[in-house]
C-alpha cells in the first residue's frame, strides 16, 4: 500500500470518527480542535464551547478564532469561521 493511499485512508477514518463524536456530542474541546484542524483551519486550543443544537457547536480557540462546527443534512462535518 502506498503512503498516499494510507494517508487518505487515515484521514477518512479520522473524519468518520469525528462525525460520530459530533453526533454523540464532543467529549472535549480536543474533538472540536481536531475537527477544525483537519478542515484546514487554525486552532491552537479550544478554550470554550457553546452548543447550539444537536451536532452544532461554536468553538472558541485560544488564538481568538471562532468556528461553527456542525453536521449538515448530507451527514458531512462542516467548519465555518465566524
Residue, then its C-alpha position, 0 to 999 in steps of 0.5 A: x500500500x502506498x503512503x498516499x493511499x494510507x494517508x487518505x485512508x487515515x484521514x477518512x477514518x479520522x473524519x468518520x470518527x469525528x462525525x460520530x463524536x459530533x453526533x454523540x456530542x464532543x467529549x472535549x474541546x480536543x474533538x472540536x480542535x481536531x475537527x477544525x484542524x483537519x478542515x484546514x483551519x487554525x486552532x491552537x486550543x479550544x478554550x470554550x464551547x457553546x452548543x447550539x443544537x444537536x451536532x452544532x457547536x461554536x468553538x472558541x480557540x485560544x488564538x481568538x478564532x471562532x468556528x461553527x462546527x456542525x453536521x449538515x443534512x448530507x451527514x458531512x462535518x462542516x467548519x465555518x469561521x465566524 
